[in-house]
Amino acid sequence: MNRAAASLRRSTAGRAVFGLAAAALATTLLPAAARPAAAAPDPLARYEHQHLTWKSCLRGPDDALGKELEQAGARCADVTVPLDYTRPGGRTVTVAISRIRATDRAHRVGALLLNSGGPGGQTIGDPPWVRKAMKDVGKRYDIVGVDPRFVGRSTALDCHWPTGSAFRSAGVDRAGFERTAAFSAELARRCRTYAGDLLPHATTRNTARDMDVVRAALGERRISYLGYSYGTYLGQVYASMFPGRTDRVVLDGVISPDRYGPRLLRGVAPANRHALEGWASWAAARDATYGLGRTRGRVLAAVDRVQAAAARTPLRVGAHRVDEHVVPVLVLNGLSQDNASAYGDLAQGVRDLLRAADGGRVPTPSPWLADALAFTLTGTESAYGSAQTSILCGDVAAPRDAEVYWRDVQRARAQDPFFGPVAGDINACAYWDAPRERPTAVRADLPALLVNATGDPRTTYDGARQVRRMWPSSRLVTLRGADQHAVFGVYGSACADAAVDRYLATGRLPERDVTCQAPPR
């Protein structure tokens, strides 16, 4: 706690003691009927005023995340929150946080809470790189990474899945769609079996409530917030549920609230097609390195050849078998970052898949592809997929009729045979219990800074424009010419980064929207 906050608490405590004595004296002079009723105790007071024990973030000699936090000067703590906010006296769970404290205490702004998206993404490790991205402005903030409930180092929710993701392609025909439906039903069954007691409480609204407990436990009247991707929706929900408790808000990779839900990928096929074509042009210019073809058309044909071969017989890549339900998901996962490193990783991965499609010796996957296959086809990241899906399903009800999804798949397939069956496919939420709460009605306006790339293949640019229209007092920083998901501190746009840093430094939004141009590839 900083000196100003400690002083405020001491002075408030003094006034409370004096006020209590005066009230007691007054009630003795009033008839019983006129005496004021005793104020009901705040059921969340024990959470909001809990003492946080700050400790090393290092959990052992092999804890790379802990080492990075330690080197950056971060400390970690566990915040206790109620599992069920309608029963605050009942079972509790923990929310893990990290903090790099402000070093410019004379000009300290306050706490900046982070969320890196997902849902299900771990954020506790983010303060070091966010502090670096903020340059000198970062010295004025306590930068706080929060692993949301059931994520990362917080109380776990693990359905013991054989995968880290509930998302698949519906494949090439009705039989393939039926396989993904059965796969989705099995994932939902496992969640009911292994985490049924937690599922009703895995929601964005509860994560927002947890954030407000964190705010109070840190001794902050208001918090600033930086959210990426799903974190932009969480920021909208928090600002709507707790008006007046936000200071400076930056939302990067903006989700429109009417597009958020279990079918989050609907509508992303065109943006991913655009990103795929951009990558194919890049790979074609480097045919001598990757051997995928000398033109964009030939590179795209190589991707289609992989998918066609996987539909006939699953491809053997290392220890894995890769079918038509997985190939488009692998490619989609490789398209979120618009830079040479990510493009090279995807090109090597497609090269390995192409070798498997062409027969012969079973290829050993490149490091990126090996990680992507382990994530998708083993249970090593079961907890991530379990938490992600539980939150999506717990927030918004999904259609339960399989025919709704089949019709969507067919319509999407007609537009894009490769990505359409991913964007429209059924998932585990079709077999989930109904959410306990209705989705949050997002507030009508907020003076926030919105950031989005025009070619973002995950949170498409139209979502940012829609939230900009919804919030007239906000401003939008647009990165043109990049197929990039997440901009500030990630892509390397000096123009966009400077706009965010100026806002975080001054609290003043730009007079008008800002447009930045990405450099040519």
SVG drawing of the C-alpha trace seen along z (x, -y; Angstrom):
<svg xmlns="http://www.w3.org/2000/svg" viewBox="-42 -17 59 61">
<polyline fill="none" stroke="black" stroke-width="0.4" points="0.0,0.0 1.4,-3.5 1.8,-6.2 -1.2,-8.2 -3.5,-5.2 -2.3,-4.2 -2.8,-7.8 -6.3,-7.8 -7.2,-4.5 -5.9,-5.8 -7.9,-9.0 -11.0,-7.2 -10.7,-4.8 -10.5,-7.7 -13.6,-9.3 -15.4,-5.9 -14.7,-5.5 -15.8,-9.1 -18.9,-8.7 -19.9,-5.4 -19.7,-7.0 -21.8,-10.0 -24.5,-7.7 -24.6,-5.6 -25.2,-8.7 -27.9,-10.0 -29.9,-6.8 -30.1,-6.8 -32.1,-10.1 -34.6,-8.9 -37.7,-6.8 -37.4,-3.2 -39.6,-3.7 -37.4,-6.6 -34.1,-4.9 -32.3,-4.3 -32.0,-0.7 -28.5,0.8 -26.7,0.9 -26.5,4.3 -22.9,5.7 -21.2,5.7 -21.0,9.4 -17.9,8.8 -16.0,6.7 -13.8,9.6 -12.7,10.0 -12.3,6.4 -10.2,5.7 -8.1,8.8 -4.4,8.6 -2.4,9.6 0.8,11.5 3.3,10.6 5.9,13.2 8.4,14.4 6.7,15.4 9.3,18.2 7.8,21.7 11.0,23.7 14.2,23.9 12.4,24.8 9.8,22.1 10.7,19.9 7.7,17.6 8.6,17.1 12.2,16.3 11.1,13.7 8.8,12.0 11.5,12.2 14.1,10.5 11.6,7.7 11.1,7.0 7.6,8.4 6.0,9.9 3.0,12.3 0.0,12.8 -3.2,14.8 -6.5,13.0 -9.3,14.9 -12.8,14.5 -16.1,16.2 -16.8,19.1 -20.5,18.0 -21.1,14.3 -24.7,15.0 -23.3,17.0 -20.2,15.0 -20.0,16.8 -19.5,20.2 -16.7,21.8 -13.8,19.7 -11.3,19.8 -8.1,17.9 -7.1,15.5 -3.4,15.2 -1.9,11.8 1.6,10.3 2.7,6.7 5.5,4.5 5.2,1.4 5.6,-2.1 9.1,-3.5 8.1,-7.1 6.0,-7.4 5.8,-11.2 3.8,-10.9 2.1,-7.6 -1.2,-7.3 -2.5,-4.1 -2.8,-0.4 -3.1,0.8 -4.8,4.2 -4.1,6.5 -6.0,9.2 -4.4,10.8 -7.5,12.5 -8.6,16.1 -10.8,16.4 -8.5,18.7 -5.3,16.8 -2.8,16.5 -1.9,12.9 0.2,13.1 3.4,13.1 2.5,10.0 3.7,7.1 7.3,7.2 6.7,6.8 3.8,4.4 6.1,2.3 8.7,2.3 6.1,1.3 5.0,-1.6 8.5,-3.1 8.8,-5.8 5.1,-5.9 5.3,-2.4 7.2,-3.8 4.1,-5.7 1.9,-2.6 1.6,0.4 1.3,2.9 -0.8,5.9 -1.2,9.2 -4.3,11.1 -4.9,14.8 -8.7,14.9 -10.6,17.5 -9.8,21.0 -6.9,19.9 -3.2,20.3 -2.0,20.0 -5.5,19.3 -7.8,22.1 -7.9,24.6 -10.8,25.9 -9.7,28.9 -12.1,31.2 -9.3,33.7 -9.7,33.2 -7.6,34.9 -7.1,31.5 -6.4,27.9 -9.2,26.5 -12.9,27.2 -12.7,25.8 -12.5,28.0 -13.4,27.9 -16.6,29.7 -14.7,31.4 -15.7,32.0 -19.1,33.7 -22.0,34.6 -20.1,37.6 -17.3,35.2 -19.8,32.8 -21.3,35.7 -17.8,36.6 -17.3,33.1 -20.7,33.1 -19.8,36.3 -16.4,34.9 -18.1,31.8 -20.7,33.8 -17.8,35.8 -16.0,32.6 -19.1,31.3 -19.6,34.7 -16.1,34.6 -16.6,31.1 -19.8,32.1 -17.9,35.1 -14.7,33.5 -15.7,29.8 -19.5,29.8 -19.3,27.9 -17.3,25.1 -18.9,24.7 -21.9,22.4 -19.3,19.9 -17.0,19.7 -18.3,16.5 -17.1,13.1 -19.4,11.4 -17.8,13.3 -14.3,12.5 -15.4,8.8 -16.5,9.2 -13.2,10.8 -11.4,7.8 -13.3,5.4 -12.2,7.4 -8.6,7.2 -9.1,3.4 -10.3,3.1 -7.7,5.4 -5.0,3.3 -6.4,0.2 -7.4,-1.5 -10.5,-3.6 -10.3,-3.3 -8.2,-1.2 -6.8,-1.6 -7.1,1.3 -5.4,2.8 -7.2,5.6 -6.5,7.6 -8.9,9.6 -11.4,11.3 -10.0,8.9 -11.7,6.1 -15.1,7.7 -14.1,8.2 -13.2,4.5 -16.6,3.6 -18.3,5.8 -16.3,4.5 -16.9,0.9 -20.6,1.6 -21.0,3.5 -18.8,1.1 -19.3,-2.4 -17.1,-5.0 -14.3,-2.5 -12.2,-2.8 -9.7,-5.5 -7.8,-5.0 -9.1,-2.1 -7.3,-0.7 -9.0,2.1 -6.8,3.7 -8.3,6.1 -11.9,5.1 -14.8,7.5 -18.3,6.1 -20.5,7.3 -23.2,8.5 -20.7,10.7 -19.3,12.3 -20.4,15.8 -19.7,19.5 -19.8,18.9 -17.1,16.3 -15.5,17.5 -18.6,16.8 -17.8,14.3 -14.0,14.5 -13.5,16.6 -13.0,13.6 -10.4,11.9 -8.5,15.2 -8.7,15.7 -7.2,12.3 -4.4,13.1 -3.8,16.5 -3.4,14.8 -1.0,12.3 1.1,15.1 1.0,17.1 2.5,14.1 5.2,13.9 6.0,17.6 6.0,17.5 8.7,14.9 10.7,17.3 10.2,20.5 13.9,21.2 13.6,21.5 10.2,23.2 9.4,24.9 5.7,24.2 5.5,22.6 6.7,19.6 3.3,17.8 0.6,17.1 -1.8,19.4 0.6,22.3 1.2,21.8 -2.6,21.7 -3.0,24.8 -0.4,26.6 -2.6,25.8 -5.6,27.2 -3.6,30.3 -2.8,30.9 -6.5,30.6 -7.6,32.9 -5.1,35.6 -6.0,35.3 -9.7,35.9 -8.8,39.1 -6.5,40.5 -5.1,38.8 -1.6,37.5 1.2,39.0 3.3,36.2 5.7,37.2 3.6,39.2 0.4,37.5 -2.4,38.2 -3.8,35.1 -7.2,35.2 -9.4,32.7 -10.9,31.5 -7.5,30.3 -5.6,28.9 -7.7,25.7 -7.4,25.1 -3.7,25.3 -3.5,22.9 -5.9,20.5 -3.9,20.6 -0.8,19.7 -2.3,16.5 -2.8,14.2 0.6,12.4 1.7,10.4 5.5,10.7 8.3,12.7 8.9,15.0 5.2,16.1 5.0,16.4 8.2,18.5 6.8,20.8 3.6,21.4 5.5,21.9 7.7,24.6 4.6,26.2 2.8,26.3 5.9,27.7 5.9,30.6 2.2,31.3 2.8,31.2 5.5,33.8 3.2,36.0 0.5,35.5 2.9,36.5 3.7,39.8 7.1,41.2 9.0,40.9 7.0,39.6 8.2,36.0 9.4,34.7 7.4,31.6 9.1,28.2 9.1,26.7 6.0,24.5 4.1,27.4 5.1,29.7 3.7,27.3 0.5,26.7 -0.1,30.5 0.6,31.1 -1.9,28.3 -4.6,29.6 -4.1,33.4 -3.0,34.1 -4.2,33.2 -1.2,31.1 -3.2,27.9 -6.5,29.4 -6.9,26.8 -6.7,24.0 -9.4,25.3 -11.5,26.3 -11.5,22.8 -11.9,21.1 -14.9,23.1 -16.5,23.0 -16.4,19.2 -17.8,18.9 -20.6,21.4 -21.3,19.9 -21.7,16.4 -24.1,16.8 -26.4,19.7 -25.6,21.6 -28.1,23.1 -28.8,26.8 -30.1,28.0 -27.3,29.5 -29.1,28.6 -28.6,24.9 -24.8,25.5 -25.0,27.8 -26.9,25.1 -24.3,22.5 -21.5,24.8 -22.9,25.3 -23.5,21.6 -20.0,20.8 -18.4,23.6 -20.0,22.1 -18.1,18.9 -14.8,20.5 -14.4,24.3 -11.3,24.2 -12.1,21.7 -15.9,21.7 -16.4,25.2 -14.3,23.9 -16.2,20.7 -19.6,22.3 -19.0,25.6 -20.7,26.9 -18.8,26.9 -19.2,28.2 -21.5,25.3 -24.3,26.9 -24.3,29.6 -23.9,27.2 -26.3,26.3 -27.9,22.9 -26.1,19.9 -27.1,18.7 -27.1,15.1 -28.1,13.1 -25.3,11.4 -24.2,8.0 -26.0,5.0 -22.9,3.0 -23.0,-0.7 -23.9,-3.3 -20.6,-5.2 -17.1,-5.2 -14.2,-7.5 -11.8,-4.6 -9.0,-4.2 -9.7,-1.4 -7.0,0.1 -7.4,2.5 -5.6,3.5 -7.8,3.5 -6.8,7.0 -7.1,8.6 -8.1,12.2 -9.4,12.8 -11.2,9.7 -12.2,8.2 -12.0,4.5 -15.8,4.1 -16.0,5.0 -13.8,2.0 -15.8,-0.3 -19.0,0.9 -17.8,0.2 -16.5,-3.2 -20.0,-4.0 -21.5,-2.7 -19.2,-4.8 -19.1,-8.3 -16.6,-9.7 -14.1,-6.9 -11.3,-7.2 -10.1,-4.5 -6.4,-3.9 -6.4,-2.1 -3.4,-0.2 -3.9,0.1 -2.3,2.7 -1.6,5.4 -3.2,8.8 -2.4,8.5 -4.2,9.5 -3.1,7.3 -1.1,4.1 0.2,2.2 3.5,3.5 3.1,6.5 3.2,5.5 5.9,2.8 4.0,-0.2 5.7,-3.3 2.6,-5.4 0.1,-3.2 2.3,-2.6 2.9,-6.3 -0.9,-7.0 -1.5,-4.5 1.5,-5.8 0.3,-9.4 -3.1,-8.5 -1.8,-6.4 0.6,-9.3 -1.9,-12.2 -5.4,-10.6 -6.5,-12.6 -7.8,-10.9 -6.8,-12.2 -8.9,-14.9 -9.9,-12.6 -9.4,-9.0 -5.8,-8.1 -4.7,-6.2 -1.3,-4.4 0.1,-2.7 1.9,0.6 5.1,0.8 5.1,2.9 5.9,6.6"/>
</svg>
